[in-house]
């Protein structure tokens, strides 16, 4: 999978920038705190576009602020 690079979720950084707690985000985005922790720790195998939309709405950010493409490392 890493031969194609990966997607990094920058939720932890955005939460700090917004000055919002994970508890408040979970309440406003109608998500479980454990789900927010998984996104913060990049422990997600499949992204849910509904969840991404909720996060972007609550944090007033763009999808590009939340997700980053990390190119593959190697001898290409």
N, C-alpha and C positions, 0 to 999 in steps of 0.2 A: 504494500500500500504506500510506503514512504517513497517509492520510486517516482510517484507523481506529486509529491509534496503533501502538505496537510493544511487544514484550516485551523487557525488558532482563535479561540473565543476570548475576547478581551473584557469580559463582564466584570471581573474583579477590579480592573483598572477604572472602568466606567463608574462603578459603584463608589469608589473612593473619590473620583473627580466630582461626582454629583453630590457627595456628602450625605448619602442616604444609607440607611442600614439594610442589611439583607432581609430583616423581618419586615421592614416597611415596604421594600420592593416586592417581597412575596405577597403581602397583603394587596398592594395596589395592582400587581400583575396577575393576581389570582393564581398563584403558583405555590407549591409546597417549598418550604425552605430547603429541604434536602435536594430538590430539583435545582434550585438556584446554586447550591453548593456544587453540584455536578457540573453545571455550566461554568462556574468560577474556576473549577479545577481542571477544566478541559477533559472531563471524564464522560464525554458524550460520544456515542458512535453514530447516531443519526440526529440531524437537526430537525426540529419541528418548526415550520414556518409560522404557525399560530403563536408559539411561545416567543419566537424572535420578534414578531410584530408587537406583542404585549410589552416585551422588554424595551424595544425602541420607543414605544409610545410613552411608557412611564418615565424613561430616562431622557426623553426628548432628544434622541440621537438618530443617526442614519445607520443603515445596516453595515456600511463600510467602517463605521466607528466601532462596531461590535465584533466584526469578523475580519480576520487577516489571513491571506494566503501566504503560506510559508513554502517557498520552492524546495524541490528535493536537493539534497546535498549529494555530491558524487562527481564522477569523472566524465560527465556527459560531454 
